[in-house]
Amino acid sequence: MADDNQKAKADVGKKKEDFEFAKILGEGSYSTVVLAKDKSNGQKYAMKILEKKHIIKEKKVAYVNREKEVLSKIKHPLFVRLYFTFQDSDKLYFGLSFAERGEITPYLRKVGCFDETCTKFYTAEIVEALDYLHQLRIIHRDLKPENILLNEQWHVQITDFGTAKVLEPGSSQCRADSFVGTAEYVSPELLTSKNACYASDLWALGCILFQFTAGFPPFHGANEYQCFQKITKGEYSIPDGFPAPIADLIEKILILEPTERLGAEEKGGFGPLKQHDFFEDIKWDTLMEQKPPPIKAYLPGQDLHSDMNVLDGMDADGQDDFDGSLLLAGLGLADQSKPLASQSDDRKALLAKQESNSPWSPFCNGELILKAGLVDKRKGFSCKRRQLICTDGPHLYYVDPVAMVLKGEIPWSEHMQLEMKNFKTFFIHTPNRTYFLEDPSGEAQQWVTLIENLQKKKKSVN
Ligand code: MP6
């Protein structure tokens, strides 16, 4: 495996024909990033490709030149590296390091929110990266989870410098200009005075730390305007149960006045930030040599939502009288011989009874309810009480039992993995997301058994 300097030396005077181009990795505002393999040595790169005509038409030549200037300055393991550039008659090509694990965002989305160890490690790497970047007098200005990539060893690789700014010596503010970052992560000073400063990146860091822990960003609204309103007022709330050191650090960063933010030059810079209690056990000097922790969900304590009352109109545990285990036996589905979806007379009879008796029938597309009951569906710190309905589709629908509206479906897949944590809590691991469910009536085992039986049944029928 060539190291960075070997890769840099070996890549002098490249041209398009030297590479095999594969999948598109991502689309930037004025570019496409494509996986490319050097035919001479098999080395993989992320090739950023820009259309000259488009750049000129959109008056982005300065933007491209600035990005190249910034990328050429940055030589650090926590950033994507620019190895070479070349052009042909109509395109520009930037050869950059390929971050094998891609963006951190899908991993966060899958687990809902990171556990504290994971949050701490990745936040520390971002802090280390910003410390380096600011020493080069560069402000990123659009730091967000989508721009945080992970390399093959699961270390951070920060990317996307198209909107970065290089400050003049002696100034810590950049001249006001029209750029505003991505709504949820943009700092108040960028919205009010259009002046970005080093502390603007610290604001984004605070938002990312919040999102790693909660599973959603601190400032969000139905549209950008609502989001900006909350940001300029510093209007956000820390969910109950947030780990105290994280809450304290967020509160010390998400401060409207940039000079007051922990990590700001006026507050002593990155030293005091790295010394915050939250980073107490971080060994800063060897961070990049450490093995990153596994990406795991943060499972807020069971009592976080003890005020979740059983909704009116539901019997104690919200269990419908169409209890799946009875129906499963009734349809002979408990044994392995009968076909799953046979339109048997007893199924039709049960379906008729279900349609006249069960309030959940309208959500089930004419499928038979095998089990239905109230569950708390958790994602990070958000918790929604839903009526979970397992049918012989098989499908897993979930309904808002108050509004009586179908809210969605846990995508059925033969690759679904069921995990029972305790008699109330179980997980449904699907390829893109893990569903964290709590059954207040303590029937986690019944849910897991039913769903696994249906998976087996479906596999045997297909
Ligand atoms: C990405 N930018 O490897 C990526 C990258 C890789 C994957 C997914 C998204 C990637 C880069 C990159 C350099 N190396 C990479 N996405 C960015 C955020 C956007 C959406 C703007 C293209 C960017 C260099 C920077 C100068 C533009 C990936 C890897 N495996 N599977 C997916």
Boltz pocket constraint, residues with backbone or C-beta under 6 A from the ligand:
constraints:
  - pocket:
      binder: B
      contacts: [[A, 25], [A, 26], [A, 27], [A, 28], [A, 32], [A, 33], [A, 46], [A, 48], [A, 80], [A, 96], [A, 97], [A, 98], [A, 99], [A, 100], [A, 101], [A, 102], [A, 103], [A, 146], [A, 147], [A, 149], [A, 159], [A, 160], [A, 161]]
      max_distance: 6.0
